[in-house]
Amino acid sequence: MAFFDSDHFDSGVRFDEAGPGKIKTMKKIIVTMDLAHKSDTELKQYAADHIAKTALSTAFPGLTAGAVAFQSLHDAFEAGLGVSDQAQKTAMEKTNLKDAARAALELGLTQRGHVCEGTIGVTADQVLAVGFGVKSDAAPAPKSGKVLNLSLTTGDDHGTIDAAWNRMPGAQSYEVQWCPDPFTDAGWRNFPGCTKSKTVLTGLTSGAKIWVRVRALGAAGPGAWSNEVLIVVP
């Protein structure tokens, strides 16, 4: 049960309520608006709603005192937004006109190109002379370059080596060779080919020193061999 203080000191406050000597600290209000994520139209409406709702509130005399100045800010932004919207509309209309004119010009040029193609006995030089290009024969596929960064590591099983290298653009497959140490031109032997830039070399003799190299095979034939790399077979 709550008890009131004496008649002599009666303040209408019960002993178990906050009163003189029992001040409660009010939590500070933090206003959020998230203005940066609003579009121009959303911001204009947000400000207009604030103006309308502030006119019905008596809780904030400071807002009422600054209402005229804030209305001017809103009106200036609304006017600027209207000018911007109209400019964008006009720009879009003009861009559409330009695009239509470009399409018509491209069609006209294409038709004139067909006239050149249909002229009997025409030469490439004559076509070039009127400002048009001439499709050339397809260039031969470039030869694959030298494979780079061949690395060798011991495999999970005895007699196996993991090999990896940089992928070569245009490579259809890779040729991998190994040679006992010291390597000679006649000593290189082929591993099965692969299509990825890594493979597992198997069937080797544990403890042997071998050299490994790899090259890319493309439409124009084989490329240059990588640098040879030495490893001891696990």
KOLKOLFI-679938 format. One line per field, with one value per residue: residue in one letter; x, y, z of N, C-alpha, C in turn. Coordinates in steps of 0.05 Angstrom, whole numbers, always signed. Each point is the difference from the previous one (the first is absolute). Example, Ala and Ser with C-alpha at 12.3 -4.5 7.8 and 13.67 -1.06 7.14 Angstrom:
# residues 2
resn <- (a,s)
n_u <- (+264,-7)
n_v <- (-114,+21)
n_w <- (+156,-14)
ca_u <- (-18,+16)
ca_v <- (+24,+24)
ca_w <- (+0,+1)
c_u <- (+18,-15)
c_v <- (+24,+22)
c_w <- (+0,+14)
//
This chain:
# residues 234
resn <- (m,a,f,f,d,s,d,h,f,d,s,g,v,r,f,d,e,a,g,p,g,k,i,k,t,m,k,k,i,i,v,t,m,d,l,a,h,k,s,d,t,e,l,k,q,y,a,a,d,h,i,a,k,t,a,l,s,t,a,f,p,g,l,t,a,g,a,v,a,f,q,s,l,h,d,a,f,e,a,g,l,g,v,s,d,q,a,q,k,t,a,m,e,k,t,n,l,k,d,a,a,r,a,a,l,e,l,g,l,t,q,r,g,h,v,c,e,g,t,i,g,v,t,a,d,q,v,l,a,v,g,f,g,v,k,s,d,a,a,p,a,p,k,s,g,k,v,l,n,l,s,l,t,t,g,d,d,h,g,t,i,d,a,a,w,n,r,m,p,g,a,q,s,y,e,v,q,w,c,p,d,p,f,t,d,a,g,w,r,n,f,p,g,c,t,k,s,k,t,v,l,t,g,l,t,s,g,a,k,i,w,v,r,v,r,a,l,g,a,a,g,p,g,a,w,s,n,e,v,l,i,v,v,p)
n_u <- (+17,-8,+18,-18,+14,+10,-21,+19,+9,-27,+12,-17,+24,-3,+6,-15,-8,+8,+14,-2,+25,-20,+19,-17,+20,-9,-8,+23,-16,+4,+0,-15,+13,+24,+8,+24,-18,-10,-18,+4,-16,+13,+22,-10,-10,+24,+11,-15,+4,+25,-2,-15,+17,+21,-16,-2,+26,-3,+12,+4,+1,+23,-14,-19,+19,+10,-27,+0,+21,-10,-23,+16,+12,-23,-11,+24,+0,-25,+7,+22,-15,-19,+19,+11,-24,-7,+23,-4,-25,+8,+19,-19,-17,+20,+6,-26,-2,+21,-10,-23,+12,+13,-22,-12,+20,+0,-26,+2,+18,-16,-21,+15,+6,-26,-4,+19,-11,-22,+20,-5,+20,-14,+19,+17,+19,-18,-5,+26,+0,-23,+20,-6,-4,+19,-17,+20,+17,-11,+11,+22,-8,+3,+26,-4,+0,+21,-3,-13,+19,+14,-17,+17,-18,+8,-7,-24,+7,+14,+20,-12,-4,-7,-10,+7,-14,+8,-25,+1,-7,-22,+10,+2,+25,+12,+25,+2,+25,+14,+22,+14,+10,+18,-16,-9,+6,+16,+3,-13,-18,-21,-13,-22,-11,-4,-24,+6,+4,-7,+17,-5,+26,-5,+5,+8,+26,-8,+8,-12,+21,-20,+0,-16,-14,-12,-18,-10,-23,+1,-18,+20,-5,+22,+0,+12,+21,-11,+9,+22,-13,+18,-5,+0,-4,-23)
n_v <- (-24,+20,+16,+19,+21,+13,+9,+2,-22,-1,-17,-18,-4,-25,-12,-18,+26,+7,+13,+20,-1,-4,+13,-4,-13,+19,-20,+6,+16,-19,+21,-16,+4,-10,+25,-10,-17,+25,-7,+16,-17,-20,+13,+7,-24,-9,+21,-5,-26,+6,+16,-18,-19,+16,+6,-26,+5,-2,-23,+13,+18,-13,-22,+8,+8,-24,-1,+27,+0,-20,+13,+21,-15,-8,+25,+8,-21,+5,+26,-4,-16,+19,+19,-15,-6,+26,+7,-18,+9,+26,-6,-14,+20,+17,-15,-3,+26,+4,-18,+12,+24,-9,-11,+22,+14,-17,+1,+27,+0,-16,+15,+21,-13,-6,+25,+6,-16,+13,+17,-7,-16,+6,+17,-13,+7,-7,-21,-4,+5,-13,-9,-21,-18,-18,-21,-4,-16,-20,+13,-12,-22,+17,-4,-22,+16,+9,-24,+14,+3,-18,-13,-13,-17,-11,-23,-8,-12,-22,+12,+20,+18,+22,+5,+25,+16,+23,+5,-13,+26,-11,-10,-20,-4,-17,+2,-21,+7,-23,+5,-23,+5,+13,+21,-14,+9,-22,+12,+19,-5,-8,+17,-12,+10,+26,+7,-6,+22,-25,-17,-26,+1,-23,-23,+18,-1,-9,+24,-3,+11,+16,+6,+21,-1,+23,-5,+22,-13,+16,+17,+16,-20,-14,+9,+19,-16,-8,+14,-15,-18,+0,-26,-7,-23,+4)
n_w <- (+0,-16,+12,+4,-7,+21,+13,+19,-10,-1,-18,+10,+10,-8,+23,-13,-4,-24,+16,+16,-10,-18,-11,-19,-12,-17,-15,-10,-14,-16,-16,-14,-22,-1,+1,+5,+11,+3,-18,-21,-13,+11,-5,-23,-3,+8,-13,-21,+5,+4,-21,-13,+9,-6,-20,+4,+4,+26,-5,-23,+19,+3,-5,+17,+16,-8,+2,+1,+14,+15,+0,+4,+18,+10,-1,+10,+16,+6,+0,+14,+15,-1,+3,+20,+10,-4,+10,+19,+2,-1,+17,+13,-4,+6,+21,+5,-5,+16,+17,-5,+2,+21,+9,-8,+12,+21,-2,-3,+19,+14,-8,+5,+23,+1,-6,+18,+18,-8,+1,-25,+5,+22,+7,+16,-18,-18,+15,+3,-26,+4,+15,-14,+19,-1,+3,+16,-12,+12,+20,-6,+13,+20,-2,+15,+21,+14,+9,+19,+19,-13,+17,+15,+10,+23,-12,+2,-23,+7,-12,+14,-20,+14,-24,+0,-17,-10,+1,-24,-5,-8,+23,-17,+5,+17,-8,+15,+5,+4,+15,+0,+24,-15,-7,-20,-24,+1,+24,-14,+19,-13,+15,+10,-22,+4,+8,+25,+15,+3,+12,+2,+5,-12,+14,+16,-1,+24,+8,-24,-12,-5,-26,+2,-22,-9,-20,-11,-5,-22,-10,+8,+17,+7,+25,+14,+5,+23,+20,+0,+15,+19,+5,+25,-13,+13)
ca_u <- (-17,+15,-8,+5,+14,-18,-17,+16,+18,-13,+5,-15,+17,+4,+28,+12,+2,+22,-7,+24,+19,-2,-2,+4,+13,-15,+16,+2,-12,+17,-16,+11,-14,+10,-4,+18,-10,-25,+2,-9,-29,-5,+8,-20,-24,+6,+0,-28,-14,+10,-12,-28,-4,+9,-21,-21,+13,+8,+21,+26,-2,+23,-8,-20,+13,+16,-16,+0,+27,+1,-17,+15,+19,-16,-9,+23,+7,-22,+3,+24,-6,-17,+17,+17,-17,-7,+25,+5,-20,+8,+24,-7,-14,+20,+17,-16,+1,+27,+3,-16,+15,+23,-8,-6,+25,+13,-14,+8,+28,+0,-11,+20,+20,-11,+3,+28,+3,-14,+11,+16,+27,+11,+24,+2,+10,-22,-17,+15,+2,-25,-1,-10,+20,-3,+6,+23,+0,+6,+28,+6,+1,+28,+13,+1,+25,+14,-14,+15,-4,-4,+8,-2,-1,-3,-28,-10,+10,+27,+2,-18,+7,-20,+11,-19,+12,-18,-18,+8,-23,-2,+10,-20,+10,+28,+18,+18,+22,+19,+26,+18,+22,-4,-17,+11,-21,-10,-10,-27,-21,-26,-22,-25,-8,-22,-13,+1,+27,+12,-2,+15,+19,+0,+16,+29,+17,+5,+28,+13,+0,-10,-7,-26,-7,-28,-5,-28,-7,-23,-8,+23,+21,+12,+15,+27,+2,+6,+26,+1,+0,+11,-12,+6,-26,-4)
ca_v <- (+24,+25,+20,+28,+15,+12,+22,+25,+0,-15,+9,-17,-21,-22,-5,-18,+12,+20,+26,+15,-19,-25,+10,-20,+11,-6,-9,+20,-8,+2,+1,-13,+8,-15,+18,-6,-22,+7,+13,+28,+1,-9,+22,+22,-9,-3,+27,+10,-13,+12,+27,-3,-11,+20,+20,-10,-7,+23,-10,+10,+29,+7,-7,+20,+26,-1,-12,+16,-4,-27,-1,+11,-21,-21,+11,+4,-27,-9,+14,-11,-27,+2,+8,-23,-21,+8,-2,-28,-8,+11,-14,-27,+3,+6,-24,-19,+11,-6,-28,-7,+10,-17,-26,+5,+4,-26,-15,+12,-8,-29,-4,+9,-21,-22,+9,-6,-29,-10,+12,-21,+7,+18,-9,+9,+27,+18,+2,+16,+28,+15,+3,-25,-20,-25,-22,-15,-29,-5,-3,-27,+0,+4,-23,+3,+9,-18,-5,+12,-8,-28,-7,-28,-7,-29,-8,-14,-27,-3,-1,+19,+28,+18,+21,+22,+22,+21,-6,+14,+6,-13,-27,-21,-21,+4,-23,-1,-19,-2,-11,-5,+19,+26,-3,+2,+3,-26,-14,+8,-19,+13,-8,+5,+28,+10,+25,+20,+9,-15,-29,-17,-18,-25,-21,+8,-15,+16,+6,+8,+28,+3,+27,+1,+24,-1,+20,+2,-7,+16,-3,+4,-19,+2,+24,-5,-15,+15,-6,-26,+1,-24,-9,-27,-14,-9)
ca_w <- (+0,-1,+21,-7,+21,+20,-9,+1,-23,-21,-27,-18,-9,+19,+7,-18,-26,-3,+10,+9,+10,-15,-28,-21,-24,-24,-22,-22,-25,-24,-24,-24,-25,-23,-23,-22,-16,-12,-27,+1,+4,+27,+18,-2,+14,+28,+11,+0,+21,+25,+2,+6,+27,+19,+3,+18,+26,+17,+18,-7,-7,-17,-28,-8,-5,-25,-21,-25,-12,-10,-23,-23,-9,-15,-26,-19,-10,-17,-25,-13,-9,-23,-23,-7,-13,-27,-16,-6,-19,-26,-9,-9,-25,-20,-3,-17,-27,-10,-4,-24,-23,-3,-11,-28,-14,-2,-20,-26,-6,-6,-27,-19,+0,-17,-28,-8,-2,-24,-25,-14,-5,+20,+13,+28,+1,-7,+23,+20,-10,+8,+29,+13,+5,-14,+18,-8,+7,+28,+6,+12,+29,+10,+12,+30,+11,+18,+26,+21,+28,+6,+27,+6,+29,+4,+0,+24,+0,-10,-29,-13,+2,-8,-17,-6,-14,-8,-23,-24,-16,-27,+0,-1,+17,+8,-3,+23,-4,+21,-9,+23,+4,-14,-24,-27,-20,-7,+24,+9,-4,+2,+17,-14,-3,+17,-9,+21,+5,+22,-4,+19,-14,+15,-11,+2,+19,+24,+4,-24,-7,-27,-10,-12,-16,-11,-20,-7,-28,-9,-28,-18,+6,+26,+7,+10,+25,+25,+12,+12,+29,+12,+25,+9,+2,+28)
c_u <- (+18,-10,+7,+15,-20,-15,+17,+18,-12,+6,-15,+16,+3,+30,+13,+1,+24,-11,+26,+19,+0,-3,+6,+13,-15,+20,+0,-12,+20,-18,+14,-17,+9,-3,+17,-11,-27,+5,-9,-29,-8,+8,-19,-25,+5,+0,-29,-17,+8,-13,-29,-5,+9,-21,-21,+12,+7,+24,+27,-2,+23,-6,-20,+13,+16,-16,+2,+27,+2,-18,+14,+21,-14,-8,+22,+8,-21,+2,+24,-5,-17,+16,+17,-16,-6,+25,+6,-20,+7,+25,-6,-14,+20,+18,-15,+0,+28,+3,-15,+15,+25,-8,-6,+26,+15,-13,+8,+28,+1,-10,+21,+23,-9,+3,+29,+5,-12,+10,+19,+28,+13,+25,+1,+10,-22,-19,+13,+0,-25,-4,-10,+24,-6,+8,+24,-3,+7,+30,+5,+2,+29,+10,+1,+28,+12,-16,+18,-7,-7,+11,-5,+0,-4,-29,-8,+11,+29,+0,-18,+9,-24,+13,-21,+15,-21,-17,+9,-25,+2,+10,-23,+8,+29,+15,+21,+21,+18,+26,+17,+22,+26,-16,+16,-23,-13,-14,-28,-21,-27,-17,-26,-7,-22,-11,+0,+29,+12,-5,+15,+17,+3,+20,+30,+14,+7,+30,+14,-2,-10,-5,-27,-3,-27,-2,-30,-3,-25,-6,+23,+23,+11,+14,+28,-1,+5,+29,-1,+2,+9,-14,+9,-27,-3,-3)
c_v <- (+25,+19,+28,+13,+15,+23,+26,+2,-13,+12,-17,-23,-21,-5,-19,+10,+20,+27,+15,-20,-26,+7,-22,+14,-9,-9,+20,-11,+5,-1,-14,+8,-16,+15,-8,-22,+6,+12,+29,+2,-8,+22,+23,-7,-2,+27,+11,-13,+12,+27,-3,-10,+20,+21,-9,-6,+26,-8,+13,+30,+8,-6,+20,+26,+0,-11,+14,-4,-28,-4,+10,-20,-21,+10,+3,-27,-10,+13,-11,-27,+0,+8,-24,-21,+8,-1,-29,-11,+10,-14,-27,+1,+6,-24,-20,+9,-6,-29,-9,+9,-17,-27,+4,+4,-27,-17,+10,-9,-30,-5,+9,-20,-24,+8,-5,-30,-11,+11,-20,+11,+18,-12,+11,+29,+21,+3,+17,+29,+16,+0,-25,-19,-25,-22,-16,-29,-3,-4,-27,+2,+3,-25,+4,+8,-20,-3,+11,-12,-29,-6,-29,-4,-30,-7,-15,-29,-1,-2,+19,+28,+16,+23,+21,+23,+20,-9,+17,+6,-13,-29,-20,-23,+6,-26,+1,-22,+0,-14,-5,+21,-14,-3,+4,+2,-27,-14,+6,-21,+13,-12,+3,+29,+7,+25,+22,+8,-13,-30,-14,-19,-25,-20,+6,-17,+18,+4,+10,+31,+3,+30,-2,+26,-4,+21,-2,-8,+15,-5,+3,-19,+4,+26,-7,-15,+19,-4,-27,+3,-27,-7,-28,-14,-11,-31)
c_w <- (+0,+21,-9,+23,+18,-12,-2,-24,-25,-27,-20,-11,+21,+4,-21,-29,-1,+10,+7,+13,-14,-30,-19,-24,-24,-22,-23,-25,-23,-25,-23,-25,-24,-26,-25,-19,-13,-28,+2,+5,+28,+20,+0,+15,+30,+14,+0,+22,+27,+4,+9,+28,+22,+5,+20,+28,+15,+18,-5,-9,-19,-29,-11,-8,-26,-23,-26,-15,-12,-25,-25,-10,-16,-27,-20,-11,-19,-28,-16,-11,-25,-25,-9,-14,-29,-18,-7,-21,-28,-11,-10,-27,-23,-6,-18,-29,-13,-6,-25,-25,-5,-14,-30,-16,-3,-22,-28,-7,-7,-28,-21,-1,-18,-29,-10,-4,-26,-26,-13,-4,+20,+13,+29,+2,-7,+24,+22,-8,+7,+30,+15,+5,-16,+19,-11,+7,+30,+4,+12,+30,+10,+14,+30,+9,+19,+26,+23,+27,+4,+28,+5,+30,+2,+2,+26,+2,-9,-31,-14,+5,-9,-16,-6,-13,-7,-24,-24,-17,-28,+0,-1,+17,+7,-3,+23,-5,+25,-11,+25,+1,-7,-25,-26,-20,-6,+23,+8,-7,+6,+23,-16,-1,+19,-11,+20,+5,+26,-6,+22,-17,+17,-13,+1,+21,+24,+3,-25,-4,-28,-6,-13,-16,-12,-21,-8,-30,-7,-29,-20,+6,+28,+5,+10,+26,+23,+8,+12,+30,+11,+26,+6,+4,+28,+1)
//
